[in-house]
Amino acid sequence: MKHFILFSFLLIACSSLILYNNCSPKERDHANPIDPSYINPNGDGNGNGNGNGNGDGPTVANLGIYSETHEGAPGVNIEIFIWNDEGSGQPTLTMAPFGTAPDEGVECFQCVAANSAGGWFGFGFNAGEIDMSFYSSGTIHVSVKSSDCSDIQIGVLDALGNGAWVNATTYTFSNDGTWHKLSIPVSDISGAIDISRASDLIAFLNVLAPTDGDTYYIDNIYWNKD
């Protein structure tokens, strides 16, 4: 199963909040992936777990954000915020349908541009506030696939409101319909943010006007120390 301690979806400008805890993809209904029966009683719904932002961040060699190979760590509670241009249709982020071959394991995420998605849309894996200094000389790994989207920005945000973004094409991505394993050195983004006060441990953004139905997939997201 994909490893994460707390996992939730929040739609920007939407008051609904649904949480669900670790669960096997065999147990999860992929037709209704945001299932409120999977609730982590240790989370507070704000991405705040033990140790966030207190200088005692995670110290595992490979920190799984969304992965079946690499586990998460105590105190790293993830929420997903979905963003889009105000007044436009809401993009969807769901588990990919059965039959979609993931890059690793048995599941992956699918992001689809909605009707009138406007000039941009995106989403971020938010951990509240957490010290990621342990990984300052490491690498952020993510697998991405699309036949549509050529402009995918990948970033990390901090709790001070700063963000650092890189273009996925810089790290071998192309919209050729195959999986691309991207390795982004933390040093490529850490100069623009305070990594000791990280908030969104990875975020995705499409800044060119997407076409209705444009789709891309992500999988196996983790931070590596070295």
C-alpha positions, 0 to 999 in steps of 0.5 A, a space after each residue: 500500500 502507499 505509505 502515508 500517516 495522515 492523508 486528506 483532501 482539501 478543495 480551496 474555497 471549499 469547506 469540506 474536509 475528509 480524512 482517511 488513514 493508511 489502507 490497502 488499495 485492495 480495501 479501498 473503493 477506487 470508484 469513491 477513493 475519498 472514503 471517510 471510513 479511513 480516519 486517523 484519530 491522531 491527526 488534527 486536520 491541519 497537517 500537524 503531527 508530532 514534531 512539525 516545525 520544532 527542529 525535530 523533523 524526520 531522519 529516515 533515509 528515504 521519507 515516503 510522501 506517496 509511495 509503496 516502497 518507502 514508508 512515512 515517519 512519525 509526525 509527518 502528516 500529509 494533507 492535499 490541497 487542490 488549487 485552481 484559478 478562482 471562478 473556474 471548474 475544479 480539477 479532480 485528483 483521485 486514485 487512477 482507475 483500475 487498469 492504469 499501470 502505476 510506476 510502482 506498486 498497485 496504485 497511482 494518482 490521476 489529476 484531470 483538468 476540469 471544465 473551464 479550469 482557467 489559466 492554472 491548476 495544481 495541488 500540494 502535499 502539505 505537512 503543516 510545518 516541518 523541519 526537512 534540514 536532514 535532507 538538505 543535500 538529498 534528492 526529491 523523487 517523483 514519477 510522472 506520466 502524461 500524454 497531454 500536459 507539457 507544462 508541469 511545474 514541481 515545487 516545495 513551499 515553506 510556512 513563510 509563504 515562499 515557494 521554489 518551482 522547477 519545470 519537470 522537463 528539466 528532469 527528463 519529463 516529456 508528455 509521451 505517455 510513459 512514466 518518467 522517474 524524476 530526481 530533483 536535487 533539494 539544492 535546486 529549490 532550497 535557496 528560495 525557501 526555508 527548508 527548516 520550515 517546510 510546508 508543502 513537501 511537494 507541489 504540482 502546478 500547471 500554469 499554461 491554460 489547460 485543455 478540458 480533460 488534460 490528465 497526468 499521473 504521479 507516483 512514488 514520491 519520496 525524499 532521499 537523504 543522499 
